[in-house]
Amino acid sequence: MWEQWKKGFYAWEGATAKYIESVLRNPLVLAPSGQMLSGAMKARAKGDEALAKVWGGWGLPTKRDQERGLHALNQIQSQLLDLEERLERLESSRAE
């Protein structure tokens, strides 16, 4: 019984996948979907910009400011680790 159900499911899945793929490739579906996605991305960008202005207006760091600070902090940490490794190598070469 289980094998029969699996065969039926796989047949249904294959037919459904072919149908959905043909629908999603249809220009009548793609064009409006692309326009909706473009509109949503533009709205998100405008929202992010407005939010950054609000935060900046209050004198608080924006997301971009925080990302810059985190990037600078990561660079400093990498340089510090490199210096520590160089210092360990110098100390071990002096000890020999």
N, CA, C and O atoms as a MOPAC input file, in Angstrom:
PM7 MOZYME 1SCF
protein

 N      0.82200 1    -1.19100 1     0.00000 1
 C      0.00000 1     0.00000 1     0.00000 1
 C      0.87600 1     1.26800 1     0.00000 1
 O      0.58500 1     2.23900 1    -0.69900 1
 N      1.94000 1     1.23300 1     0.79200 1
 C      2.83000 1     2.37700 1     0.87900 1
 C      3.49400 1     2.65800 1    -0.46200 1
 O      3.59700 1     3.81300 1    -0.87500 1
 N      3.94000 1     1.62200 1    -1.13300 1
 C      4.58400 1     1.78300 1    -2.44100 1
 C      3.61000 1     2.37300 1    -3.45000 1
 O      3.99100 1     3.21100 1    -4.26700 1
 N      2.36500 1     1.94500 1    -3.39900 1
 C      1.34800 1     2.48000 1    -4.31700 1
 C      1.13500 1     3.97100 1    -4.05600 1
 O      1.01500 1     4.76300 1    -4.99100 1
 N      1.09100 1     4.34200 1    -2.78100 1
 C      0.90400 1     5.75000 1    -2.42900 1
 C      2.08200 1     6.58000 1    -2.91400 1
 O      1.89500 1     7.67200 1    -3.45100 1
 N      3.31400 1     6.05800 1    -2.72500 1
 C      4.51000 1     6.77400 1    -3.16300 1
 C      4.50600 1     6.97800 1    -4.67400 1
 O      4.85300 1     8.05900 1    -5.15100 1
 N      4.11800 1     5.95600 1    -5.43200 1
 C      4.06200 1     6.09000 1    -6.88500 1
 C      3.06100 1     7.16600 1    -7.29100 1
 O      3.32800 1     7.97800 1    -8.17600 1
 N      1.91000 1     7.16000 1    -6.63100 1
 C      0.89300 1     8.18500 1    -6.91500 1
 C      1.38800 1     9.57300 1    -6.57400 1
 O      1.16200 1    10.52600 1    -7.32100 1
 N      2.06400 1     9.68500 1    -5.44300 1
 C      2.58800 1    10.98800 1    -5.03000 1
 C      3.63000 1    11.49200 1    -6.01400 1
 O      3.59700 1    12.66000 1    -6.40200 1
 N      4.55500 1    10.63100 1    -6.42500 1
 C      5.59400 1    11.04300 1    -7.36100 1
 C      5.00600 1    11.43900 1    -8.71200 1
 O      5.49300 1    12.37000 1    -9.35300 1
 N      3.96000 1    10.73300 1    -9.14500 1
 C      3.29900 1    11.09400 1   -10.39900 1
 C      2.64400 1    12.46500 1   -10.26300 1
 O      2.76000 1    13.30500 1   -11.15500 1
 N      1.95700 1    12.68700 1    -9.14200 1
 C      1.31200 1    13.98700 1    -8.90500 1
 C      2.35900 1    15.09500 1    -8.81800 1
 O      2.17800 1    16.16900 1    -9.39200 1
 N      3.45300 1    14.83300 1    -8.10100 1
 C      4.50200 1    15.83000 1    -7.94700 1
 C      5.11800 1    16.19500 1    -9.29400 1
 O      5.34700 1    17.37300 1    -9.56900 1
 N      5.38700 1    15.20700 1   -10.13100 1
 C      5.97300 1    15.47100 1   -11.44500 1
 C      5.04700 1    16.29600 1   -12.32300 1
 O      5.48300 1    17.24700 1   -12.97100 1
 N      3.76100 1    15.93200 1   -12.34700 1
 C      2.79700 1    16.67300 1   -13.16500 1
 C      2.63400 1    18.09700 1   -12.65100 1
 O      2.56800 1    19.04200 1   -13.43800 1
 N      2.57000 1    18.25000 1   -11.33900 1
 C      2.41600 1    19.58200 1   -10.74800 1
 C      3.63500 1    20.44400 1   -11.02300 1
 O      3.50000 1    21.62700 1   -11.33600 1
 N      4.82400 1    19.86600 1   -10.91100 1
 C      6.05300 1    20.62400 1   -11.15300 1
 C      6.11500 1    21.10900 1   -12.59700 1
 O      6.50100 1    22.24900 1   -12.85400 1
 N      5.73300 1    20.24300 1   -13.54300 1
 C      5.72300 1    20.65200 1   -14.95400 1
 C      4.73600 1    21.78300 1   -15.19000 1
 O      5.03700 1    22.74000 1   -15.90300 1
 N      3.55400 1    21.67100 1   -14.58800 1
 C      2.53500 1    22.70500 1   -14.76700 1
 C      2.99600 1    24.03800 1   -14.17100 1
 O      2.89400 1    25.07800 1   -14.82100 1
 N      3.49800 1    24.00600 1   -12.95100 1
 C      3.92800 1    25.24200 1   -12.28400 1
 C      5.08900 1    25.87200 1   -13.03300 1
 O      5.15700 1    27.09400 1   -13.16100 1
 N      6.00000 1    25.04800 1   -13.52900 1
 C      7.13200 1    25.58500 1   -14.29400 1
 C      6.63900 1    26.27900 1   -15.56100 1
 O      7.13700 1    27.34700 1   -15.91900 1
 N      5.66800 1    25.68000 1   -16.23600 1
 C      5.13300 1    26.31600 1   -17.45400 1
 C      4.40600 1    27.61200 1   -17.11800 1
 O      4.48500 1    28.57500 1   -17.88100 1
 N      3.70500 1    27.65400 1   -15.99900 1
 C      3.00800 1    28.87300 1   -15.58600 1
 C      4.01800 1    29.95400 1   -15.22900 1
 O      3.85400 1    31.11200 1   -15.61200 1
 N      5.05000 1    29.58100 1   -14.50300 1
 C      6.02700 1    30.57400 1   -14.05800 1
 C      6.89800 1    31.09700 1   -15.19700 1
 O      7.49300 1    32.16700 1   -15.07200 1
 N      6.98000 1    30.37600 1   -16.28300 1
 C      7.73300 1    30.84900 1   -17.45200 1
 C      6.87500 1    31.70900 1   -18.37800 1
 O      7.38500 1    32.32000 1   -19.31700 1
 N      5.59900 1    31.75000 1   -18.11400 1
 C      4.67100 1    32.50500 1   -18.94600 1
 C      4.90200 1    34.00400 1   -18.75500 1
 O      4.91600 1    34.47800 1   -17.61800 1
 N      5.08600 1    34.76700 1   -19.85000 1
 C      5.30000 1    36.21200 1   -19.73200 1
 C      4.14300 1    36.94500 1   -19.05800 1
 O      4.34500 1    37.99800 1   -18.45300 1
 N      2.94100 1    36.39900 1   -19.15800 1
 C      1.79300 1    37.03000 1   -18.50400 1
 C      1.86900 1    36.92900 1   -16.98100 1
 O      1.21800 1    37.69400 1   -16.26900 1
 N      2.65600 1    35.99400 1   -16.49600 1
 C      2.87500 1    35.86000 1   -15.05500 1
 C      4.16900 1    36.56400 1   -14.65800 1
 O      4.23600 1    37.20500 1   -13.60900 1
 N      5.19000 1    36.44200 1   -15.49700 1
 C      6.50300 1    37.00600 1   -15.16300 1
 C      6.49000 1    38.52700 1   -15.08700 1
 O      7.04800 1    39.10200 1   -14.15200 1
 N      5.86600 1    39.18200 1   -16.05000 1
 C      5.89900 1    40.65000 1   -16.08100 1
 C      5.27300 1    41.26300 1   -14.83500 1
 O      5.91500 1    42.09200 1   -14.19000 1
 N      4.04000 1    40.88800 1   -14.46600 1
 C      3.47300 1    41.47000 1   -13.23600 1
 C      4.24500 1    41.08700 1   -11.97700 1
 O      4.36700 1    41.88500 1   -11.04800 1
 N      4.76500 1    39.85800 1   -11.95200 1
 C      5.54000 1    39.43900 1   -10.78200 1
 C      6.80900 1    40.27700 1   -10.65300 1
 O      7.18300 1    40.68900 1    -9.55500 1
 N      7.46500 1    40.52400 1   -11.78300 1
 C      8.66200 1    41.36000 1   -11.76800 1
 C      8.35300 1    42.78200 1   -11.34800 1
 O      9.11500 1    43.40100 1   -10.60600 1
 N      7.23100 1    43.29800 1   -11.82600 1
 C      6.83800 1    44.65300 1   -11.44300 1
 C      6.52800 1    44.72900 1    -9.95400 1
 O      6.89700 1    45.69700 1    -9.28800 1
 N      5.84500 1    43.70400 1    -9.42600 1
 C      5.55500 1    43.69800 1    -7.98800 1
 C      6.84000 1    43.62300 1    -7.17300 1
 O      6.97700 1    44.30800 1    -6.15800 1
 N      7.77300 1    42.80000 1    -7.61200 1
 C      9.04500 1    42.68500 1    -6.90100 1
 C      9.82200 1    43.99700 1    -6.95600 1
 O     10.38700 1    44.43100 1    -5.95200 1
 N      9.85000 1    44.62500 1    -8.12200 1
 C     10.53500 1    45.91700 1    -8.25600 1
 C      9.89700 1    46.96100 1    -7.34700 1
 O     10.59300 1    47.72000 1    -6.67100 1
 N      8.57300 1    46.99000 1    -7.33800 1
 C      7.87000 1    47.93400 1    -6.47100 1
 C      8.15500 1    47.69000 1    -5.00400 1
 O      8.35300 1    48.63200 1    -4.23600 1
 N      8.17600 1    46.42000 1    -4.61600 1
 C      8.45700 1    46.08800 1    -3.21400 1
 C      9.87600 1    46.49200 1    -2.82900 1
 O     10.10400 1    46.99500 1    -1.72900 1
 N     10.83400 1    46.27300 1    -3.73700 1
 C     12.21500 1    46.64200 1    -3.43800 1
 C     12.38400 1    48.16100 1    -3.36000 1
 O     13.13200 1    48.66100 1    -2.51900 1
 N     11.69300 1    48.89200 1    -4.23200 1
 C     11.75300 1    50.35700 1    -4.17800 1
 C     11.12800 1    50.86400 1    -2.88400 1
 O     11.65100 1    51.78400 1    -2.25600 1
 N     10.00400 1    50.25900 1    -2.48400 1
 C      9.35300 1    50.66800 1    -1.23800 1
 C     10.25500 1    50.37300 1    -0.04500 1
 O     10.34500 1    51.17700 1     0.88300 1
 N     10.91500 1    49.23500 1    -0.06900 1
 C     11.82300 1    48.90500 1     1.02600 1
 C     12.98000 1    49.89500 1     1.08500 1
 O     13.37700 1    50.33300 1     2.16500 1
 N     13.52000 1    50.24500 1    -0.08300 1
 C     14.62900 1    51.19900 1    -0.11300 1
 C     14.18300 1    52.55100 1     0.43900 1
 O     14.91100 1    53.18100 1     1.20500 1
 N     12.99100 1    52.99400 1     0.05100 1
 C     12.47500 1    54.27100 1     0.57000 1
 C     12.26400 1    54.19100 1     2.08100 1
 O     12.56700 1    55.14100 1     2.80300 1
 N     11.74600 1    53.06200 1     2.55900 1
 C     11.54700 1    52.88500 1     3.99700 1
 C     12.86000 1    52.89800 1     4.75900 1
 O     12.97300 1    53.52600 1     5.81200 1
 N     13.84600 1    52.20500 1     4.22200 1
 C     15.16400 1    52.19000 1     4.86400 1
 C     15.77100 1    53.59100 1     4.90200 1
 O     16.38400 1    53.99200 1     5.89100 1
 N     15.58800 1    54.32500 1     3.80500 1
 C     16.12000 1    55.68500 1     3.73700 1
 C     15.42600 1    56.58900 1     4.75900 1
 O     16.08000 1    57.37900 1     5.44100 1
 N     14.10200 1    56.47000 1     4.86100 1
 C     13.35900 1    57.28100 1     5.83300 1
 C     13.77000 1    56.93100 1     7.25700 1
 O     13.93200 1    57.81500 1     8.09900 1
 N     13.93600 1    55.64500 1     7.52100 1
 C     14.34600 1    55.21800 1     8.85600 1
 C     15.73800 1    55.73400 1     9.19900 1
 O     15.98900 1    56.14400 1    10.33300 1
 N     16.64000 1    55.71700 1     8.22600 1
 C     17.99100 1    56.23500 1     8.46300 1
 C     17.94100 1    57.72800 1     8.76100 1
 O     18.69500 1    58.21800 1     9.60100 1
 N     17.05700 1    58.45400 1     8.07900 1
 C     16.92900 1    59.88600 1     8.34700 1
 C     16.39000 1    60.14000 1     9.75000 1
 O     16.82600 1    61.06800 1    10.43100 1
 N     15.44200 1    59.31300 1    10.17600 1
 C     14.89100 1    59.47400 1    11.53300 1
 C     15.97400 1    59.21700 1    12.57000 1
 O     16.16000 1    60.01100 1    13.49200 1
 N     16.69400 1    58.09900 1    12.41900 1
 C     17.76200 1    57.78800 1    13.37000 1
 C     18.82800 1    58.88000 1    13.36100 1
 O     19.28800 1    59.33100 1    14.41000 1
 N     19.21000 1    59.29500 1    12.15400 1
 C     20.21600 1    60.35100 1    12.04400 1
 C     19.73300 1    61.65400 1    12.65000 1
 O     20.51800 1    62.38900 1    13.25000 1
 N     18.44700 1    61.95000 1    12.49900 1
 C     17.88100 1    63.16300 1    13.08000 1
 C     17.93100 1    63.16400 1    14.59100 1
 O     18.04400 1    64.22400 1    15.20700 1
 N     17.85000 1    62.00200 1    15.19300 1
 C     17.94200 1    61.88900 1    16.64600 1
 C     19.38500 1    61.82200 1    17.11200 1
 O     19.65000 1    61.77700 1    18.31300 1
 N     20.32000 1    61.81300 1    16.16900 1
 C     21.72800 1    61.74000 1    16.53300 1
 C     22.20100 1    60.33000 1    16.84200 1
 O     23.27100 1    60.14500 1    17.42100 1
 N     21.41200 1    59.33500 1    16.46100 1
 C     21.78600 1    57.94400 1    16.70300 1
 C     22.45800 1    57.36600 1    15.45900 1
 O     22.19300 1    57.82300 1    14.34700 1
 N     23.30900 1    56.38300 1    15.62900 1
 C     23.97500 1    55.79400 1    14.46100 1
 C     22.98900 1    55.01100 1    13.60500 1
 O     22.15500 1    54.26600 1    14.12000 1
 N     23.09500 1    55.18700 1    12.30900 1
 C     22.25200 1    54.45300 1    11.37700 1
 C     22.84300 1    53.06700 1    11.13200 1
 O     23.93400 1    52.75800 1    11.60900 1
 N     22.12800 1    52.25100 1    10.39800 1
 C     22.62800 1    50.91300 1    10.08000 1
 C     23.95100 1    51.00800 1     9.33100 1
 O     24.87800 1    50.24200 1     9.59300 1
 N     24.03200 1    51.94200 1     8.40700 1
 C     25.27000 1    52.12000 1     7.63700 1
 C     26.41800 1    52.53700 1     8.55700 1
 O     27.53700 1    52.04300 1     8.41600 1
 N     26.14300 1    53.44000 1     9.49300 1
 C     27.17500 1    53.85500 1    10.45000 1
 C     27.66000 1    52.66400 1    11.28500 1
 O     28.85600 1    52.50000 1    11.52600 1
 N     26.70700 1    51.84300 1    11.71600 1
 C     27.06600 1    50.67600 1    12.52000 1
 C     27.89300 1    49.68900 1    11.70800 1
 O     28.84700 1    49.10400 1    12.22100 1
 N     27.52900 1    49.50300 1    10.44000 1
 C     28.29100 1    48.58400 1     9.58700 1
 C     29.71000 1    49.08500 1     9.35500 1
 O     30.66000 1    48.30300 1     9.35900 1
 N     29.84900 1    50.39600 1     9.15200 1
 C     31.19400 1    50.96200 1     8.97800 1
 C     32.03100 1    50.75800 1    10.22900 1
 O     33.19800 1    50.37300 1    10.15100 1
 N     31.43000 1    51.01700 1    11.38400 1
 C     32.14600 1    50.85000 1    12.64800 1
 C     32.54300 1    49.40300 1    12.87900 1
 O     33.65200 1    49.12500 1    13.33400 1
 N     31.64100 1    48.47900 1    12.56600 1
 C     31.94900 1    47.06700 1    12.73000 1
 C     33.05400 1    46.63900 1    11.78100 1
 O     33.92500 1    45.85400 1    12.15700 1
 N     33.02800 1    47.14700 1    10.55200 1
 C     34.08500 1    46.82100 1     9.58800 1
 C     35.44200 1    47.32600 1    10.08100 1
 O     36.44100 1    46.61100 1    10.01100 1
 N     35.46700 1    48.55800 1    10.57500 1
 C     36.72200 1    49.11200 1    11.10300 1
 C     37.20800 1    48.30000 1    12.29500 1
 O     38.40300 1    48.03500 1    12.42600 1
 N     36.28900 1    47.91000 1    13.15600 1
 C     36.65500 1    47.09800 1    14.32100 1
 C     37.21600 1    45.74600 1    13.90100 1
 O     38.18200 1    45.26800 1    14.49400 1
 N     36.62500 1    45.12800 1    12.89000 1
 C     37.13500 1    43.84900 1    12.39300 1
 C     38.52800 1    44.00900 1    11.79300 1
 O     39.38200 1    43.14300 1    11.98400 1
 N     38.77000 1    45.09800 1    11.07400 1
 C     40.10500 1    45.33500 1    10.51500 1
 C     41.12600 1    45.50500 1    11.63200 1
 O     42.22300 1    44.95100 1    11.55900 1
 N     40.77800 1    46.25800 1    12.65400 1
 C     41.69100 1    46.46800 1    13.78300 1
 C     41.97500 1    45.14300 1    14.48500 1
 O     43.11400 1    44.86200 1    14.85700 1
 N     40.93500 1    44.33500 1    14.66400 1
 C     41.13400 1    43.04200 1    15.31800 1
 C     42.04700 1    42.15100 1    14.49100 1
 O     42.90300 1    41.46700 1    15.05100 1
 N     41.88700 1    42.14100 1    13.18500 1
 C     42.75900 1    41.33500 1    12.32000 1
 C     44.20200 1    41.79500 1    12.41800 1
 O     45.11500 1    40.97300 1    12.49900 1
 N     44.41100 1    43.10200 1    12.41100 1
 C     45.77100 1    43.63200 1    12.52100 1
 C     46.37800 1    43.28500 1    13.87900 1
 O     47.56200 1    42.96400 1    13.97300 1
 N     45.56800 1    43.35000 1    14.91900 1
 C     46.05700 1    43.01700 1    16.25500 1
 C     46.46500 1    41.53800 1    16.32700 1
 O     47.50200 1    41.20500 1    16.90000 1
 N     45.65000 1    40.66100 1    15.74600 1
 C     46.00800 1    39.24200 1    15.73700 1
 C     47.29800 1    39.00500 1    14.96500 1
 O     48.14200 1    38.21500 1    15.38800 1
 N     47.45400 1    39.69300 1    13.82400 1
 C     48.68500 1    39.56900 1    13.05100 1
 C     49.89400 1    40.03600 1    13.85600 1
 O     50.94000 1    39.38700 1    13.84300 1
 N     49.75100 1    41.15600 1    14.55400 1
 C     50.85700 1    41.66300 1    15.37600 1
 C     51.19100 1    40.70400 1    16.51200 1
 O     52.36300 1    40.50200 1    16.83000 1
 N     50.17300 1    40.11600 1    17.12200 1
 C     50.41800 1    39.15700 1    18.19600 1
 C     51.18900 1    37.95000 1    17.67100 1
 O     52.10500 1    37.45700 1    18.33000 1
 N     50.81600 1    37.47900 1    16.49200 1
 C     51.52500 1    36.33300 1    15.90900 1
 C     52.97200 1    36.69600 1    15.59500 1
 O     53.88200 1    35.90400 1    15.84000 1
 N     53.18100 1    37.88600 1    15.05400 1
 C     54.55500 1    38.31400 1    14.75600 1
 C     55.37000 1    38.43700 1    16.03200 1
 O     56.53900 1    38.05300 1    16.06900 1
 N     54.75400 1    38.97300 1    17.07600 1
 C     55.44400 1    39.11600 1    18.35500 1
 C     55.81000 1    37.74700 1    18.92300 1
 O     56.91500 1    37.57500 1    19.43700 1
 N     54.91700 1    36.78200 1    18.84100 1
 C     55.21300 1    35.42900 1    19.32600 1
 C     56.36900 1    34.81000 1    18.55000 1
 O     57.22800 1    34.14500 1    19.12900 1
 N     56.38800 1    35.03000 1    17.23200 1
 C     57.48200 1    34.48700 1    16.41800 1
 C     58.81100 1    35.14000 1    16.79200 1
 O     59.83500 1    34.46300 1    16.88400 1
 N     58.79300 1    36.44600 1    17.00600 1
 C     60.02800 1    37.14800 1    17.40600 1
 C     60.52400 1    36.64500 1    18.75600 1
 O     61.71800 1    36.41200 1    18.94600 1
 N     59.59100 1    36.48200 1    19.69000 1
 C     59.98600 1    36.01700 1    21.02100 1
 C     60.52400 1    34.59100 1    20.97100 1
 O     61.48800 1    34.25900 1    21.66100 1
 N     59.89300 1    33.75100 1    20.15100 1
 C     60.38900 1    32.36700 1    20.06700 1
 C     61.73100 1    32.30000 1    19.35100 1
 O     62.54700 1    31.43300 1    19.66300 1
 N     61.97500 1    33.19000 1    18.40600 1
 C     63.28500 1    33.19200 1    17.72500 1
 C     64.37200 1    33.73400 1    18.65500 1
 O     65.52400 1    33.31100 1    18.55900 1
 N     64.03400 1    34.64900 1    19.53900 1
 C     65.01000 1    35.16200 1    20.51000 1
 C     65.35000 1    34.11500 1    21.55000 1
 O     66.48500 1    34.03300 1    22.01900 1
 N     64.35400 1    33.31200 1    21.90900 1
 C     64.56900 1    32.29100 1    22.94900 1
 C     65.48500 1    31.18400 1    22.44600 1
 O     66.12100 1    30.50400 1    23.25100 1
 N     65.56500 1    30.99200 1    21.15700 1
 C     66.39800 1    29.91200 1    20.60200 1
 C     67.80900 1    30.29800 1    20.54400 1
 O     68.64700 1    29.51100 1    20.10500 1

